[in-house]
Amino acid sequence: MNDNRLPEAIIGRLSRVRTLESQLVDRLEELRTDTAIDRALGENFMRLLSRAASHRLALGEFAGLRGAELNRPEATGVHRDGEPTLSALLEDIIAAAASLVAAYGALYASARLLYENKVSNLADAHGADWALELAALNDLVPPIVHGELLSSGLTCRCICPTCGIGACGCTRNSIDTIRGYWGQPGLEPSEGLELRVPPRPGSQLADAGLERGDRIVAVDGVLVHTNADIQRALRGHPIGELMTMQFVRAGVPEEIRVARVSDLPS
C-alpha cells in the first residue's frame, strides 16, 4: 500500500475546487475579451485570470505528485445514498448568499445613482443582512465536513495534545481560517473552550461522556479560554500523566481525569 496516497475524500474535494477554478478561467476569458470592458477592468480581469490559471495548475501538479488524477466534478467518499451531502448543499447556499450580497450591492449602486433613496435603503439593509449571515454559514462548514468524514469512518488524524484527548482543535482552527478568507476576525475567546464537534470516538473525552456543546473551562484549576490555553496546560504534564479537567454542560460544572497522550513532533 502506498502511504503517500491521498484519501478519496481529499481527491474528490481537490477535483471540486479545480473544476471551479477552471469554470472561473472560462468566465474570466469571456469577460476579458468583451468589447464593453475598458482597459483598467480588462487588466483587473487578467490578474484574476492569471491567479485562477495558476491555482488550477498547482492543484494538478500537487495531485500528480501524490499519484492522483483530478477528474471528478464532485467530492467523493462522503455522499449519502446518491444524494448531495450537507457540505455540498451548504456550498450552494453560501454561493447563493454571496451572490445576493453582490446583487444587492449592484442594486444599491443603481439606486444611489438614480436617487431612489427608498430602494437604496432597502438594498443596504438586505445586503448587510446577507453579509452577516455569510459569516454564520461559513462557521458551519468545518463541523459539517467533520461529521461527513466521521460517517465514512475517517477521524481527525492530528496528534496535538488537544486532539489527542479527543477535543478536535482542528475544527476550531478551520473556522478561524475560513473567517480569515472573508476578512473577518476569528472566534472570540470565551469562558471555556466549546466543543464544536463530538469528541473523537474512543478518545478519553468520548469515553468520559463529553458531548458537542460542552465547554472545557479549566485544567488543574487553571482557567482556559482558547485552544492554545489547553495545549499549554496539557504540555505542562509529561505524556501519560493524569490531570484534572473541568468542563461545563448546560451551566453545570463537572470534572474528569485525563492524561496527555500525544503531541506533534518537536
C-alpha positions as CSV (number, residue, x, y, z in Angstrom):
1,M,0.0,0.0,0.0
2,N,1.3,3.5,-0.9
3,D,1.3,5.5,2.3
4,N,1.7,8.7,0.2
5,R,-1.7,8.1,-1.4
6,L,-4.3,10.8,-0.9
7,P,-7.6,9.8,0.8
8,E,-10.5,9.5,-1.6
9,A,-12.4,12.4,0.2
10,I,-9.4,14.7,-0.4
11,I,-9.1,13.7,-4.1
12,G,-12.8,14.5,-4.6
13,R,-12.6,17.9,-2.9
14,L,-9.4,18.7,-4.8
15,S,-11.2,17.8,-8.0
16,R,-14.1,20.0,-7.0
17,V,-12.0,23.2,-6.4
18,R,-10.0,22.5,-9.6
19,T,-13.3,22.3,-11.6
20,L,-14.4,25.6,-10.0
21,E,-11.1,27.2,-10.9
22,S,-11.5,26.0,-14.5
23,Q,-15.0,27.4,-14.7
24,L,-13.7,30.7,-13.4
25,V,-11.0,30.8,-16.0
26,D,-13.6,30.3,-18.7
27,R,-15.8,33.0,-17.4
28,L,-12.9,35.5,-17.0
29,E,-11.8,34.7,-20.6
30,E,-15.3,35.8,-21.7
31,L,-15.2,39.0,-19.7
32,R,-11.6,39.9,-20.7
33,T,-12.5,39.8,-24.4
34,D,-15.8,41.7,-24.0
35,T,-15.6,44.9,-26.1
36,A,-17.5,46.8,-23.4
37,I,-14.7,46.3,-20.9
38,D,-12.3,49.2,-20.6
39,R,-8.6,48.8,-20.2
40,A,-8.4,49.1,-16.4
41,L,-11.1,46.5,-15.9
42,G,-9.5,44.3,-18.5
43,E,-6.2,44.4,-16.6
44,N,-8.0,43.5,-13.4
45,F,-9.7,40.5,-15.1
46,M,-6.3,39.5,-16.5
47,R,-4.9,39.5,-13.0
48,L,-7.8,37.3,-11.8
49,L,-7.4,35.0,-14.8
50,S,-3.7,34.5,-14.1
51,R,-4.5,33.7,-10.5
52,A,-7.2,31.1,-11.3
53,A,-5.0,29.5,-14.0
54,S,-2.0,29.3,-11.7
55,H,-4.2,27.7,-9.0
56,R,-5.6,25.2,-11.4
57,L,-2.0,24.2,-12.5
58,A,-0.8,24.0,-8.9
59,L,-3.7,21.7,-7.9
60,G,-3.0,19.4,-10.8
61,E,0.7,19.3,-10.1
62,F,0.2,18.6,-6.4
63,A,-2.2,15.8,-7.1
64,G,0.2,14.3,-9.6
65,L,2.9,14.2,-7.1
66,R,0.6,12.1,-4.8
67,G,-0.4,9.8,-7.7
68,A,-4.0,11.2,-8.0
69,E,-5.9,12.4,-11.1
70,L,-8.3,15.3,-10.6
71,N,-11.1,14.4,-13.0
72,R,-14.1,14.2,-10.7
73,P,-16.7,17.0,-10.7
74,E,-17.9,16.3,-7.2
75,A,-16.4,15.3,-3.9
76,T,-16.2,11.6,-3.4
77,G,-16.3,9.3,-0.4
78,V,-18.8,11.4,1.5
79,H,-22.1,11.0,-0.4
80,R,-25.2,9.7,1.2
81,D,-27.1,7.2,-0.9
82,G,-26.5,9.2,-4.1
83,E,-28.0,12.4,-2.5
84,P,-25.9,15.6,-2.2
85,T,-24.0,15.8,1.0
86,L,-24.8,18.5,3.6
87,S,-21.4,20.2,2.7
88,A,-22.4,20.3,-1.0
89,L,-25.8,21.8,-0.1
90,L,-24.1,24.3,2.2
91,E,-21.6,25.2,-0.5
92,D,-24.5,26.1,-2.8
93,I,-26.3,28.1,-0.1
94,I,-23.1,30.1,0.7
95,A,-22.6,30.7,-3.1
96,A,-26.2,32.0,-3.3
97,A,-25.8,34.2,-0.3
98,A,-22.6,35.7,-1.7
99,S,-24.3,36.3,-5.0
100,L,-27.1,38.1,-3.1
101,V,-24.6,40.4,-1.4
102,A,-23.1,41.3,-4.8
103,A,-26.6,41.7,-6.4
104,Y,-27.8,43.9,-3.6
105,G,-24.6,45.9,-4.0
106,A,-25.4,46.5,-7.6
107,L,-29.0,47.4,-6.8
108,Y,-27.7,49.8,-4.1
109,A,-25.3,51.5,-6.6
110,S,-28.0,51.8,-9.2
111,A,-30.5,53.3,-6.7
112,R,-27.9,55.8,-5.4
113,L,-27.0,57.0,-8.9
114,L,-30.7,57.4,-9.8
115,Y,-31.6,58.9,-6.5
116,E,-34.1,56.2,-5.5
117,N,-33.4,56.5,-1.8
118,K,-36.1,54.0,-0.6
119,V,-34.6,51.4,-2.9
120,S,-31.0,52.1,-1.8
121,N,-32.1,51.8,1.8
122,L,-33.8,48.5,1.1
123,A,-30.8,47.2,-0.8
124,D,-28.4,48.4,2.0
125,A,-30.4,46.6,4.7
126,H,-30.9,43.4,2.8
127,G,-27.3,43.3,1.6
128,A,-26.0,43.9,5.1
129,D,-28.2,41.1,6.4
130,W,-26.8,38.6,4.0
131,A,-23.2,39.7,4.5
132,L,-23.7,39.0,8.3
133,E,-25.4,35.6,7.6
134,L,-22.4,34.6,5.4
135,A,-20.2,34.5,8.5
136,A,-22.6,32.2,10.3
137,L,-22.9,30.0,7.2
138,N,-19.2,29.7,6.8
139,D,-18.8,28.7,10.5
140,L,-21.0,25.6,9.7
141,V,-18.6,24.2,7.1
142,P,-15.9,22.6,9.3
143,P,-18.3,20.9,11.7
144,I,-20.4,19.5,8.8
145,V,-17.3,18.3,7.0
146,H,-16.1,16.7,10.2
147,G,-19.4,14.8,10.5
148,E,-19.3,13.6,6.9
149,L,-15.7,12.3,7.3
150,L,-16.7,10.6,10.6
151,S,-19.7,8.9,8.9
152,S,-17.3,7.5,6.3
153,G,-15.0,6.1,9.1
154,L,-12.5,8.9,8.9
155,T,-11.4,10.7,12.1
156,C,-9.1,13.5,13.0
157,R,-5.5,12.4,12.5
158,C,-3.9,15.3,14.3
159,I,-1.8,14.2,17.3
160,C,-1.5,17.6,19.1
161,P,-2.4,17.3,22.8
162,T,-5.9,18.7,22.4
163,C,-6.8,16.5,19.5
164,G,-5.1,13.6,21.3
165,I,-7.6,13.6,24.2
166,G,-10.5,13.9,21.7
167,A,-11.2,17.7,21.6
168,C,-10.8,18.5,17.9
169,G,-8.9,21.8,17.8
170,C,-8.6,21.4,14.0
171,T,-12.3,22.2,13.6
172,R,-12.0,25.4,15.5
173,N,-8.8,26.3,13.6
174,S,-10.6,25.7,10.4
175,I,-13.4,28.0,11.4
176,D,-10.9,30.8,12.2
177,T,-9.0,30.2,8.9
178,I,-12.2,30.4,6.8
179,R,-13.2,33.5,8.6
180,G,-9.9,35.0,7.6
181,Y,-10.6,34.3,4.0
182,W,-13.5,36.8,4.3
183,G,-11.5,39.3,6.3
184,Q,-13.4,38.5,9.5
185,P,-11.9,38.1,13.0
186,G,-11.5,34.6,14.5
187,L,-13.7,33.2,17.2
188,E,-13.6,35.3,20.3
189,P,-12.1,33.8,23.4
190,S,-14.9,32.9,25.8
191,E,-15.4,31.4,29.2
192,G,-14.0,28.0,28.3
193,L,-13.5,26.2,25.0
194,E,-16.7,24.9,23.4
195,L,-16.6,21.5,21.8
196,R,-17.9,22.3,18.3
197,V,-18.0,18.7,17.3
198,P,-18.4,15.5,19.3
199,P,-15.2,14.1,20.8
200,R,-13.3,11.5,18.6
201,P,-14.8,8.0,19.2
202,G,-12.6,6.0,21.5
203,S,-10.8,9.1,22.9
204,Q,-10.6,10.0,26.6
205,L,-13.3,12.7,26.3
206,A,-15.6,10.4,24.4
207,D,-15.2,7.7,27.0
208,A,-15.9,10.2,29.7
209,G,-19.2,11.1,28.0
210,L,-18.4,14.6,26.9
211,E,-20.6,15.9,24.0
212,R,-20.8,18.6,21.4
213,G,-21.6,21.9,23.1
214,D,-19.8,21.1,26.4
215,R,-17.2,23.7,27.4
216,I,-13.8,22.9,28.8
217,V,-13.2,25.7,31.4
218,A,-10.1,24.7,33.3
219,V,-7.2,22.2,33.6
220,D,-5.9,21.5,37.1
221,G,-7.9,24.5,38.3
222,V,-6.3,27.0,35.8
223,L,-8.9,28.7,33.6
224,V,-8.6,28.2,29.8
225,H,-10.2,30.3,27.1
226,T,-8.6,29.2,23.8
227,N,-7.2,26.0,22.2
228,A,-3.7,27.5,22.8
229,D,-4.5,27.7,26.6
230,I,-5.5,24.0,26.7
231,Q,-2.4,23.0,24.6
232,R,-0.2,24.8,27.0
233,A,-1.9,23.3,30.1
234,L,-1.6,19.8,28.7
235,R,2.0,20.2,27.7
236,G,2.7,21.1,31.3
237,H,2.4,17.4,32.0
238,P,4.6,14.5,30.7
239,I,2.9,12.1,28.3
240,G,0.9,9.6,30.3
241,E,0.5,11.8,33.4
242,L,-3.0,12.3,34.7
243,M,-4.6,15.8,35.3
244,T,-8.0,17.1,36.3
245,M,-10.1,18.8,33.6
246,Q,-13.1,20.9,34.4
247,F,-16.0,21.3,31.9
248,V,-19.5,22.8,32.0
249,R,-22.6,21.3,30.5
250,A,-25.9,23.3,30.5
251,G,-24.4,25.5,33.2
252,V,-23.5,22.6,35.5
253,P,-19.7,22.2,36.3
254,E,-18.2,18.7,36.2
255,E,-14.7,17.3,36.1
256,I,-12.9,14.3,34.8
257,R,-9.3,12.9,34.8
258,V,-7.4,12.8,31.5
259,A,-3.8,12.2,30.5
260,R,-1.7,13.8,27.8
261,V,-1.3,11.0,25.3
262,S,0.3,12.6,22.2
263,D,2.0,15.6,20.7
264,L,3.3,16.9,17.4
265,P,6.9,16.2,16.6
266,S,9.2,18.9,18.1
